[in-house]
Amino acid sequence: MSILTITCVRHLFITFLHVFLILLASSISLLAKASTEITPQNNQINLSQVRHVGENDCAYKSLTQAYESIGYQLNFQIMPSKRALVESNAGRTDGETARIQYLEERYPNLVRIPIAICHMHQNLYALKTNASVDRLGIQDIKLGIINGGVFVEKEYTHYNPVRAINNQQLVNLLLKGRVDAISMADKTFLKQVNQEQASLVKTLDRYNPTVPLFHYLHKKHQALIPKITAALKRLEESGFIADAIKNHQP
């Protein structure tokens, strides 16, 4: 075999190998993309949810309507707030029902759907018998919050708060005098106390922001994100979401 023939064979082999490697890399890229764009099985979406809600809950009402309009059924998995975020960020649930903005900064696998579906009126509650909280700054009071609640963690962690695992435990901390004040959404608080307990409590009016809440999906549902965004946008434009917020009952 001549040197020229050997050179041609070598050149052809190198060319073939180069083409093969390009095709292999493209296949791997396509497989990787496919693995991150997962179609929900049987059109079921499983969302992390911190508490049980009724049909008049604003998030439940708007999300159920939006998903049904694009052919999906919602299921809610109830779990503590912090665990819910861990599960949804890991992709073991499909997303979060209703959470505050900027959640994606701490949980990068979650994609925020940019239409507010609820508003949370967050108050500080204290016992009426505790007069000192009226004149003290928030940095000087013993504050209780829900462990893993994104808004309260963001707002109050630097005050070294006492953490409770659920809303009832948080209310009990206040009623038993173990904390000076607690942070909780107004309608959630009223659902946790009876009439007698409510009469013992006051709100600290200087700490009562209104916070918009958003739906989040795991990034593995890239193909679904524009569909649910459009569905929620239609509900927003029709006034459905505003009515759901107005008539919200937790």
C-alpha positions in Angstrom: 0.0 0.0 0.0 1.4 3.4 -1.0 2.0 6.3 1.3 -0.6 8.3 -0.6 -3.2 5.5 0.0 -2.4 5.3 3.7 -2.7 9.1 4.0 -6.1 9.1 2.3 -7.4 6.3 4.5 -6.2 8.1 7.6 -7.8 11.3 6.5 -11.1 9.5 5.8 -11.0 7.8 9.3 -10.3 11.1 11.0 -13.2 12.8 9.1 -15.5 9.9 10.0 -14.5 10.1 13.7 -15.1 13.8 13.7 -18.6 13.5 12.3 -19.4 10.6 14.7 -18.4 12.7 17.7 -20.5 15.7 16.5 -23.5 13.4 16.1 -22.9 11.8 19.5 -22.7 15.2 21.2 -25.9 16.3 19.5 -27.7 13.2 20.7 -26.6 13.7 24.2 -27.7 17.3 24.1 -31.2 16.3 22.9 -31.5 13.6 25.5 -30.5 16.1 28.2 -33.1 18.6 27.0 -35.8 15.9 26.9 -35.0 14.9 30.4 -35.6 18.4 31.7 -38.9 18.9 29.8 -41.1 16.3 31.4 -44.7 15.9 30.5 -46.9 15.3 33.6 -48.2 11.8 33.8 -51.9 11.5 33.0 -52.2 15.3 32.9 -51.8 15.3 36.7 -50.0 18.2 38.5 -48.9 17.6 42.1 -48.3 20.9 44.1 -46.7 21.4 47.5 -49.2 23.0 49.8 -48.6 24.2 53.4 -52.2 23.7 54.7 -55.5 22.3 53.7 -57.7 24.8 51.8 -61.3 25.0 50.8 -62.8 25.7 47.4 -63.0 29.5 48.3 -59.3 29.8 48.8 -58.1 32.3 46.1 -55.1 30.2 45.0 -57.1 27.0 44.9 -59.9 28.6 42.9 -57.7 30.3 40.3 -55.2 27.5 39.8 -57.9 24.8 39.5 -59.8 26.9 36.9 -56.6 27.7 34.9 -55.3 24.1 34.9 -58.7 22.6 33.9 -58.8 25.1 31.0 -55.7 23.5 29.5 -56.6 19.9 30.4 -54.8 19.3 33.7 -56.0 18.2 37.1 -54.4 19.5 40.3 -53.5 17.5 43.4 -52.2 19.1 46.6 -49.7 17.5 48.9 -49.8 19.0 52.4 -46.5 19.4 54.2 -44.6 21.8 56.5 -43.6 25.0 54.7 -39.8 24.4 54.5 -40.1 20.8 53.5 -42.6 21.8 50.8 -40.0 24.0 49.2 -37.3 21.3 49.5 -39.6 18.8 47.8 -40.7 21.1 45.0 -37.2 22.5 44.3 -35.9 18.8 44.1 -38.7 18.0 41.6 -40.4 15.5 43.8 -43.5 17.7 43.5 -44.3 19.8 40.5 -44.3 23.2 42.1 -45.7 25.5 44.8 -49.3 26.6 45.0 -48.8 30.2 46.2 -45.6 31.8 47.5 -44.1 35.3 47.6 -42.0 36.8 44.9 -38.2 36.2 44.6 -38.5 32.7 45.9 -36.5 31.6 42.9 -33.4 33.4 44.3 -33.2 30.7 47.1 -34.8 27.8 45.1 -33.4 28.1 41.6 -35.2 25.1 40.2 -38.6 26.9 40.7 -40.0 29.2 38.0 -42.4 31.9 39.1 -45.6 32.4 37.0 -45.7 36.2 36.8 -49.4 36.7 37.7 -50.4 37.3 41.3 -53.1 34.9 42.3 -53.6 35.9 45.9 -52.7 38.6 48.4 -51.4 37.9 51.9 -52.2 40.5 54.6 -49.4 39.8 57.1 -49.9 41.1 60.6 -48.1 41.1 63.9 -50.3 39.9 66.8 -49.6 40.5 70.5 -51.6 40.0 73.7 -53.6 43.0 74.8 -52.1 42.7 78.3 -48.6 43.3 76.8 -48.3 47.1 76.8 -44.6 47.1 76.2 -44.8 45.9 72.6 -46.6 49.2 71.7 -43.6 51.3 72.4 -40.7 48.9 71.6 -39.2 48.5 68.2 -39.5 45.1 66.5 -35.8 44.4 67.2 -36.5 44.6 70.9 -39.4 42.1 71.1 -39.5 38.3 71.2 -41.0 37.4 67.9 -42.5 34.1 66.7 -42.7 33.0 63.1 -43.4 29.9 61.0 -40.3 27.9 60.2 -39.6 28.0 56.5 -42.2 30.7 55.7 -40.4 32.6 53.0 -41.8 36.1 53.7 -41.3 35.9 57.5 -37.8 34.3 57.1 -36.8 37.1 54.7 -38.2 39.9 56.9 -37.5 38.7 60.4 -34.6 36.2 60.5 -32.1 38.9 61.6 -34.2 39.5 64.7 -33.5 35.9 65.9 -37.2 34.8 66.1 -38.7 31.8 67.8 -39.8 29.3 65.1 -43.0 27.1 65.1 -43.6 24.1 62.8 -47.3 25.1 62.2 -49.8 27.9 62.6 -51.5 26.4 65.7 -48.2 26.0 67.5 -47.4 29.6 66.6 -50.7 30.9 68.1 -50.1 28.8 71.2 -46.7 30.4 71.7 -48.4 33.7 71.8 -51.4 32.8 74.0 -49.0 31.1 76.6 -46.8 34.2 76.7 -43.7 32.5 75.3 -43.3 35.2 72.7 -44.3 38.9 72.6 -45.7 38.8 69.1 -46.3 36.5 66.1 -46.3 37.2 62.4 -49.3 35.6 60.5 -51.7 36.3 57.7 -54.9 37.9 59.0 -57.4 35.2 57.8 -55.1 32.4 58.8 -54.9 33.8 62.3 -58.7 34.1 62.6 -59.0 30.5 61.5 -56.7 29.3 64.3 -58.4 31.0 67.3 -61.8 31.0 68.8 -63.8 34.1 69.8 -62.5 34.2 73.3 -58.9 33.8 72.2 -59.3 36.5 69.5 -60.6 38.9 72.2 -57.2 38.6 74.0 -55.2 39.7 71.0 -54.4 43.0 69.3 -52.6 43.8 66.0 -49.5 46.0 65.8 -50.6 48.3 63.0 -47.2 49.5 62.1 -46.3 46.0 60.8 -49.1 44.9 58.4 -47.8 44.7 54.8 -49.9 43.3 51.9 -47.9 40.8 50.0 -48.7 39.4 46.5 -48.5 35.6 46.1 -47.5 33.7 42.9 -47.7 30.1 41.6 -44.4 28.3 40.9 -43.6 25.3 38.7 -40.4 23.2 38.6 -38.2 24.0 35.6 -38.7 20.4 34.3 -42.1 21.6 33.1 -40.7 24.2 30.6 -43.3 23.2 28.0 -46.2 23.7 30.4 -45.0 27.1 31.8 -46.2 29.3 28.8 -49.5 27.4 28.7 -50.4 28.0 32.4 -49.1 31.6 32.2 -51.5 32.3 29.3 -54.4 30.6 31.2 -53.8 32.7 34.3 -53.5 35.8 32.2 -56.9 35.2 30.7 -58.4 34.7 34.2 -56.7 38.0 35.3 -58.1 39.9 32.3 -61.6 38.5 32.8 -61.7 39.6 36.5 -61.8 36.0 37.8 -58.6 36.3 39.9 -59.7 39.6 41.4 -63.1 38.1 42.4 -61.3 35.0 43.9 -59.1 37.3 46.0 -62.0 39.4 47.1 -64.0 36.4 48.2 -61.0 34.5 49.6 -61.7 32.3 52.6 -58.7 30.2 53.8 
